[in-house]
Amino acid sequence: MLSLRFAIPTANSITYPKPKPKSAGLLQNQTEIFSSGFSFSVPKRYDCKLQAAPTDVVNGKSTSVAQELSTEELPTGLKKELMPKHVAVIMDGNGRWARQRGMPPSAGHEAGVKSLREMVELCCRWGIQVLTVFAFSAENWIRPKVEVDFLLSLFERALKSEFESFAKGGIRISIIGDSSKLPTSLQKLINEVEEATKENTRLQLIVAVSYSGKYDVVQACRSIAEKAKDGEIQIEDINESLIEQELETNCTEYPYPDLLIRTSNELRVSNFLLWQLAYTELFFVRELWPDFGKEEFVDALTSYQQRQRRYGGRHS
């Protein structure tokens, strides 16, 4: 079941230039390219040893200080018992958002980081346990090198700058995807962030980078084939449960999204979590990702809570 909602005016805490009038067909091409002559400075790469946030010992268990904070009262109309445990988001439309305002695509991507920060905070306040976001797909490698370099640099900077606040907020950070293609410094940073936040339990933020759903299934099959070749398992042992254990989402207690949100009025899943989305509720919105905020999130959650999830069965 899916939902398509029309755009509504949104408020944003950050003021950006208004979009320029759109010509016919301007938004038809999903691929966002950098304009010629665009330049940017990539921050100097450096090594940083990350430390986990301070913890207190409560009843013999180590917990972050932020984990003791109570959650915020839910917006009117939302019911706590019907909140999804796992929300996934395809954050689409950064380039188009910038183009409408006569800005370089980099501005759209940076605005998108601000939207992600707000969504992470809302998930923490409202008791959502897992948030998975599609940050960089395996197919994105074919984009112009200047854009790819900027996106990876932005991701690295954001990871460094947000780590401390996320760690103090009790957020566990996990990265899924083919990390072998990422810059060495980013691979090292990912390992340090994952290790430093692995005991946090308030929210698990899963970021898909260099990821595709097809890649995920293939790497799971390869892993199972290796185990069969080595005699660790028999052919009869291969079933859905075994495949699920080998998918990259095995890093979380809740590997299957209850709700998938996609922005920018695109009605497809774009090779994201193909196995895991089998029974996920889908919600599509017209807003571009930098314009997606609390009001839009509430609309998505409200739609989700109004649905009946039958998983192939029938309610009597």
Disulfide bonds with the S-S distance in Angstrom:
none
